[in-house]
Amino acid sequence: MSFAVLAEPVRRRILDLLLERPRLVGELTLELGISQPGTSKHLAVLREAGLVTVRAEANRRWYELTPEPLAEIDDWLAPYRVRWRQAFDQLEQHLDGMED
């Protein structure tokens, strides 16, 4: 999966909404405040990246989050989290030293 897919704020918002529960495209359109064709274009990109699936039910289409591809990003971020924790620990030690 390309990080460019998640670079778009509207796509990240769609994922946030789908994290709560599956939704119809109309619901997403209302929540996002953009046109239905615009919402559908973003959903197509997310589907191609494997982040979203669509389930047909009569004449309705339910969109659901597929979180597994996000594990790739989580794995990539792991060493950065270690670095951030170390930096915060050093800052905390520095600030504690200033109190003495």
N, C-alpha and C positions, 0 to 999 in steps of 0.2 A: 504494500500500500504506500502511496506517495503522501508525504507530509503536506503537499500542496492541497490535497483534498480537505484537510483540516485547517488550512490557512484562512479559508473563507469564514467569517463570523456567522453568517446565516446557516452554514452547514453545521457548525458547532452547536448552534441554538437548536437545530433540528435534532441532533443527537441528544441534547439535554432533554428535549421534550419527549423523545422516544424512550429515554431511560426511565421515565415515569410509567409509561404504558404505550401499547400500540395505538396508533392514531390514523384517522382518515386524512387524505390530502386536504380536504376542506378545513378540518380542524387546524392542521398545520398552517394553512394559508391565513386563517384568522389570527392565530397566535403570532405569526411572523409579521403580519401587516404588509405582505407583498402579494403580487398577483398569483393566481393559480398556475399559470404557465411558468412563472419564475420559481415557484415552489417545486413544481414537477421537474424542472431542469436541475435543481439542487439535489432532489431525490434520485434522479438518474445517475448523477456523479457518485453519490453515496452508494447506490446499488452496484455500480461498476467496481467500486473499491471494496465491495463485500461487507460494508458497514451496516447496510440496511437490506431487509428482505421485504417482499410484498406478497400478501396473501389475498387472493380473490375470494369474496363471499357475496354471492349473487352479483349485483352490479356495483358493489363497493370494493374498494381496495384498501386493505389495512397495511400500514407500514410499521415494521418492527425493527428494533435495534439488534444487530449482530455484533456483540462486543469483542469476540475473539480476535479480530484483526488489530484491535487496540493494544493487545499484548505486545506486539512488535514495538510500539512506541514506548510502552512501559519498560520493556527490556532496554531500549536505547537510553532512556532517562535514568536508569538505575545508577550508573556511575556519577552522574551529575548530582543526584540526591545525596550520595555519600560526600561529595565535595561541598555541597551546601551545608550539610550537617556539620562538617568539620569547620567551615567558616563561621557558622553560628556558635559553635562551641568555643572557638578562639575569641570571638567577640564577647561572649558571656564571661570567659576567664579574664579578659581585659577589663571589662566593666566591673567585675568583682574585685579586681586588683585596685581599681580606682577608689573603691569605698574605704579601703584600709587607711 
